[in-house]
């Protein structure tokens, strides 16, 4: 039997360690606060009785003590290397995660947890820390869409599925950026306690039980052209004229380049082909219109260059895994 002191009181609440699932969340300097708080809120809500929690969440760091988030808030932690055994360990993301300096003891504790076959996961850019420890080798994973290419390039033995909200591969669970940590925690609760419990938590927290679509609905394709600035104006023009038919030849002419040189350079600068860029911009524009609910689906299909509602529907299914009608009902 162990005890937990309830915050803000002197009451000691006994915990039956045989029944409580122990979860550690690893923090580092400049972590993203919601990456930690989001999963904590979901796991806290899993208990039908506050005095009988299903999960015991503990915040971890290298040395313990206060850990400052990128937003300035400080959370109290304990040293991971001296914290004992956990059922689940999640690595927090944030601006410092991509190049975070993790000491050997802490990394060793993380690797041992993974090698013991225990559930190991990350929120957002926390995937970089797992990859550095070799935990993601040969695994399918995801991370924040902005950092997906960097993760894939730095760790070629990892398969990065950039458009996924969360991915499970064996004992490894990874999620996309920031709020996706709550989606990951929802999936964990569903596995541990069933879909009905997860749905009740979603209703309580006013969030999706399973969020429709992937990360592409939140990404900004226009940012793909900002590295050199060469195609940012062209991408903006495509969006402003999305109802037109955009061929490689017409786009190359507008960029004052030969079609072949344009295609090669565009792919190098943006990471996608010209045709794929047009498709993404068309899909993002149509999604925005669908969510506004101010026009019929037929009008939106015509105004965004699809030509028919069937073509738009198929594009939504490929891109978001949901039809325009279903997305409109959600919003």
C-alpha positions as CSV (number, residue, x, y, z in Angstrom):
1,X,0.0,0.0,0.0
2,X,1.2,3.5,-0.8
3,X,-0.3,6.9,-0.2
4,X,-0.8,10.1,-2.1
5,X,-1.2,13.5,-0.4
6,X,-4.1,15.3,-2.0
7,X,-3.1,18.8,-3.3
8,X,-4.3,21.6,-1.1
9,X,-5.1,19.4,2.0
10,X,-3.5,17.3,4.6
11,X,-5.6,14.3,3.8
12,X,-3.8,11.1,2.9
13,X,-5.6,8.9,0.4
14,X,-4.5,5.3,0.2
15,X,-3.8,3.8,-3.2
16,X,-4.0,0.1,-4.0
17,X,-0.8,-0.2,-6.1
18,X,-2.1,-3.5,-7.6
19,X,-5.0,-1.7,-9.1
20,X,-3.5,1.7,-10.1
21,X,-1.7,2.0,-13.5
22,X,1.5,4.1,-12.9
23,X,2.2,6.6,-15.7
24,X,5.4,8.7,-15.9
25,X,5.6,11.8,-18.1
26,X,9.2,12.9,-18.8
27,X,9.7,16.6,-19.0
28,X,12.8,18.7,-20.0
29,X,13.5,22.5,-20.1
30,X,11.1,24.4,-22.3
31,X,8.6,21.6,-22.6
32,X,5.1,22.3,-24.0
33,X,2.7,22.6,-21.1
34,X,-0.3,21.2,-22.9
35,X,1.8,18.1,-24.0
36,X,1.8,17.2,-20.3
37,X,-1.4,18.7,-19.0
38,X,-3.6,17.3,-21.9
39,X,-2.8,13.6,-21.2
40,X,-3.0,14.2,-17.4
41,X,-6.5,15.6,-17.8
42,X,-7.7,12.6,-19.7
43,X,-6.1,10.1,-17.4
44,X,-7.5,11.9,-14.3
45,X,-11.0,11.7,-15.8
46,X,-10.8,7.9,-16.1
47,X,-11.7,7.5,-12.5
48,X,-15.4,7.2,-11.7
49,X,-14.5,7.8,-8.0
50,X,-11.8,10.5,-7.4
51,X,-10.6,8.5,-4.3
52,X,-10.0,5.5,-6.5
53,X,-7.9,6.7,-9.5
54,X,-7.3,4.3,-12.4
55,X,-4.0,6.1,-13.2
56,X,-1.3,7.5,-11.0
57,X,0.5,10.2,-13.1
58,X,4.0,11.3,-12.0
59,X,6.1,14.0,-13.6
60,X,9.7,13.0,-14.3
61,X,12.9,14.9,-15.2
62,X,16.7,14.4,-15.0
63,X,17.3,15.6,-11.5
64,X,13.8,16.3,-10.1
65,X,12.5,19.6,-8.8
66,X,10.9,22.4,-10.7
67,X,10.8,22.2,-14.5
68,X,10.0,25.3,-16.5
69,X,7.8,25.1,-19.6
70,X,8.3,27.2,-22.7
71,X,5.3,29.4,-21.5
72,X,6.9,30.1,-18.1
73,X,4.8,27.8,-15.9
74,X,6.9,25.5,-13.6
75,X,5.8,21.9,-12.7
76,X,7.4,19.9,-9.9
77,X,9.0,16.6,-10.9
78,X,11.0,13.7,-9.5
79,X,14.2,12.1,-10.9
80,X,13.3,9.5,-13.5
81,X,16.4,7.3,-12.6
82,X,15.2,7.0,-9.0
83,X,11.5,6.7,-9.5
84,X,11.1,3.0,-9.9
85,X,9.0,1.0,-12.4
86,X,6.2,2.5,-14.5
87,X,3.5,0.8,-16.5
88,X,3.6,3.6,-19.1
89,X,6.1,6.4,-19.8
90,X,5.3,9.3,-22.1
91,X,7.9,11.7,-23.3
92,X,6.7,15.3,-23.5
93,X,7.3,17.5,-26.6
94,X,8.1,21.2,-27.0
95,X,10.6,23.6,-28.5
96,X,13.5,22.0,-26.7
97,X,12.7,18.4,-27.5
98,X,14.3,18.2,-31.0
99,X,17.8,18.8,-29.6
100,X,17.3,18.2,-25.9
101,X,20.3,17.1,-24.0
102,X,19.3,14.0,-22.1
103,X,21.8,12.6,-19.6
104,X,22.9,9.0,-19.7
105,X,21.1,8.0,-16.5
106,X,17.8,9.4,-17.7
107,X,18.1,8.0,-21.2
108,X,19.1,4.6,-19.7
109,X,16.0,4.6,-17.6
110,X,13.9,5.3,-20.7
111,X,15.6,2.6,-22.7
112,X,15.2,0.0,-20.0
113,X,11.5,0.8,-19.7
114,X,11.1,0.3,-23.4
115,X,13.2,-2.9,-23.5
116,X,11.1,-4.4,-20.7
117,X,8.1,-4.2,-23.2
118,X,6.2,-1.6,-21.2
119,X,4.1,1.0,-23.0
120,X,6.3,3.8,-24.2
121,X,5.1,6.9,-26.0
122,X,5.6,10.5,-27.0
123,X,3.6,13.6,-27.5
124,X,4.6,15.9,-30.4
125,X,8.4,16.3,-30.8
126,X,9.0,14.0,-27.8
127,X,9.4,11.4,-30.6
128,X,12.9,12.8,-31.2
129,X,14.0,11.8,-27.7
130,X,12.6,8.3,-28.2
131,X,14.4,8.0,-31.6
132,X,17.7,9.1,-30.0
133,X,17.4,6.3,-27.6
134,X,16.8,3.7,-30.4
135,X,13.2,3.1,-29.2
136,X,11.7,3.9,-32.6
137,X,14.0,1.8,-34.8
138,X,11.9,0.0,-37.4
139,X,8.7,1.5,-36.0
140,X,5.8,3.4,-37.6
141,X,5.5,6.8,-35.8
142,X,4.1,10.3,-36.1
143,X,5.0,13.7,-34.7
144,X,4.0,17.3,-35.3
145,X,3.5,17.9,-39.0
146,X,6.1,20.7,-39.0
147,X,8.8,18.4,-37.8
148,X,7.9,15.2,-39.6
149,X,10.4,15.7,-42.4
150,X,13.2,16.5,-40.0
151,X,12.5,13.3,-37.9
152,X,12.4,11.1,-41.1
153,X,15.7,12.7,-42.4
154,X,17.5,12.4,-39.0
155,X,16.4,8.8,-38.4
156,X,16.0,7.0,-41.7
157,X,15.3,3.7,-39.9
158,X,12.0,5.2,-38.6
159,X,8.8,5.3,-40.7
160,X,7.2,8.6,-40.1
161,X,3.5,8.8,-41.0
162,X,3.2,12.6,-41.1
163,X,-0.6,12.9,-41.4
164,X,-1.6,10.7,-38.5
165,X,-3.0,12.1,-35.2
166,X,-1.5,9.1,-33.3
167,X,0.1,5.8,-34.2
168,X,0.6,2.6,-32.3
169,X,3.3,0.1,-33.3
170,X,3.7,-2.6,-30.7
171,X,4.5,-1.0,-27.3
172,X,5.3,2.3,-29.0
173,X,2.6,5.0,-29.1
174,X,3.3,8.4,-30.7
175,X,1.1,11.4,-31.3
176,X,1.1,14.5,-33.4
177,X,1.4,18.1,-32.0
178,X,0.3,19.5,-28.7
179,X,-3.5,18.7,-28.3
180,X,-3.0,15.3,-30.0
181,X,-1.6,14.2,-26.7
182,X,-5.2,14.1,-25.5
183,X,-6.1,11.9,-28.5
184,X,-3.3,9.6,-27.5
185,X,-4.4,9.4,-23.9
186,X,-8.0,8.7,-25.1
187,X,-6.7,5.8,-27.1
188,X,-4.7,4.5,-24.1
189,X,-7.8,4.6,-21.9
190,X,-9.9,2.9,-24.6
191,X,-7.4,0.0,-24.7
192,X,-7.2,-0.3,-20.9
193,X,-10.8,0.2,-20.0
194,X,-12.9,0.0,-23.1
195,X,-14.4,2.4,-25.6
196,X,-17.4,3.2,-23.4
197,X,-15.2,4.7,-20.7
198,X,-13.2,6.6,-23.3
199,X,-16.5,8.0,-24.8
200,X,-17.6,9.2,-21.3
201,X,-14.3,11.0,-20.8
202,X,-14.7,12.7,-24.2
203,X,-18.1,13.9,-23.3
204,X,-16.9,15.2,-19.9
205,X,-13.9,17.0,-21.5
206,X,-15.9,18.2,-24.5
207,X,-13.4,16.7,-27.0
208,X,-13.6,14.1,-29.7
209,X,-13.5,10.4,-28.8
210,X,-11.8,9.8,-32.1
211,X,-10.9,13.0,-34.0
212,X,-11.9,12.9,-37.7
213,X,-9.2,13.4,-40.3
214,X,-5.4,13.7,-40.0
215,X,-2.9,16.4,-39.4
216,X,-3.2,17.8,-42.9
217,X,-6.4,19.6,-41.9
218,X,-4.3,21.7,-39.5
219,X,-1.2,22.2,-41.6
220,X,-0.5,25.3,-43.7
221,X,0.8,24.4,-47.2
222,X,1.8,28.0,-47.8
223,X,4.5,27.6,-45.2
224,X,6.2,25.0,-47.4
225,X,7.3,27.8,-49.8
226,X,8.8,30.0,-47.1
227,X,12.2,28.3,-46.9
228,X,13.5,30.1,-50.0
229,X,10.4,32.3,-50.7
230,X,10.7,31.1,-54.3
231,X,7.2,29.6,-54.5
232,X,5.3,31.4,-51.7
233,X,3.7,33.9,-54.1
234,X,2.8,31.1,-56.5
235,X,1.2,29.0,-53.7
236,X,-0.8,32.0,-52.5
237,X,-2.0,32.6,-56.1
238,X,-3.1,29.0,-56.5
239,X,-5.2,29.4,-53.4
240,X,-6.8,32.6,-54.6
241,X,-7.6,30.9,-58.0
242,X,-8.3,27.4,-56.7
243,X,-11.3,27.0,-59.0
244,X,-9.0,27.1,-62.1
245,X,-7.4,24.1,-63.7
246,X,-3.7,24.2,-62.7
247,X,-1.4,22.1,-64.9
248,X,2.3,21.8,-64.5
249,X,2.8,23.7,-67.7
250,X,0.6,26.7,-66.7
251,X,2.2,26.9,-63.2
252,X,5.7,26.7,-64.7
253,X,4.9,29.5,-67.1
254,X,3.7,31.6,-64.3
255,X,6.9,30.9,-62.4
256,X,8.9,31.7,-65.6
257,X,10.5,28.3,-65.7
258,X,10.5,25.3,-68.0
259,X,8.1,22.6,-66.9
260,X,10.8,20.1,-66.2
261,X,13.0,22.5,-64.1
262,X,9.9,23.8,-62.3
263,X,8.8,20.3,-61.3
264,X,12.2,19.4,-59.9
265,X,12.8,22.6,-58.1
266,X,9.2,22.8,-56.7
267,X,9.6,19.3,-55.3
268,X,12.9,20.1,-53.7
269,X,11.7,23.3,-52.1
270,X,8.3,22.2,-50.9
271,X,8.6,18.5,-50.4
272,X,5.6,17.8,-52.7
273,X,4.9,17.7,-56.4
274,X,3.0,20.6,-58.0
275,X,0.0,18.4,-58.6
276,X,0.0,17.3,-54.9
277,X,0.3,20.9,-53.8
278,X,-2.7,21.9,-55.8
279,X,-4.6,19.0,-54.4
280,X,-3.7,19.9,-50.8
281,X,-4.7,23.6,-51.3
282,X,-7.9,22.6,-52.9
283,X,-8.8,20.2,-50.1
284,X,-7.9,22.6,-47.4
285,X,-9.9,25.4,-49.0
286,X,-12.9,23.1,-49.5
287,X,-12.7,21.9,-45.8
288,X,-12.8,25.5,-44.6
289,X,-15.9,26.2,-46.7
290,X,-17.6,23.0,-45.5
291,X,-17.0,23.9,-41.9
292,X,-18.5,27.4,-42.4
293,X,-21.8,25.9,-43.4
294,X,-22.7,29.0,-45.6
295,X,-22.9,27.2,-49.0
296,X,-24.2,24.0,-50.4
297,X,-21.7,21.1,-51.1
298,X,-22.4,21.4,-54.8
299,X,-21.5,25.1,-54.7
300,X,-18.3,24.4,-52.8
301,X,-17.3,21.6,-55.2
302,X,-17.7,24.0,-58.1
303,X,-16.0,27.0,-56.4
304,X,-12.9,24.9,-55.4
305,X,-12.3,23.3,-58.7
306,X,-13.6,19.8,-58.0
307,X,-16.4,20.1,-60.6
308,X,-18.6,17.6,-58.8
309,X,-19.6,16.6,-55.3
310,X,-18.5,13.0,-56.0
311,X,-14.9,14.1,-56.8
312,X,-14.9,16.3,-53.7
313,X,-16.2,13.4,-51.6
314,X,-13.5,11.1,-52.8
315,X,-10.8,13.7,-52.1
316,X,-12.1,14.2,-48.6
317,X,-12.1,10.4,-48.0
318,X,-8.4,10.2,-49.2
319,X,-7.3,13.2,-47.3
320,X,-9.3,13.2,-44.1
321,X,-10.9,9.8,-43.9
322,X,-14.3,11.4,-43.6
323,X,-16.9,12.7,-46.1
324,X,-17.8,16.4,-46.4
325,X,-21.3,15.5,-45.1
326,X,-19.9,13.9,-42.0
327,X,-17.5,16.7,-41.4
328,X,-20.3,19.3,-41.7
329,X,-22.3,17.3,-39.1
330,X,-19.3,17.4,-36.7
331,X,-19.1,21.2,-37.0
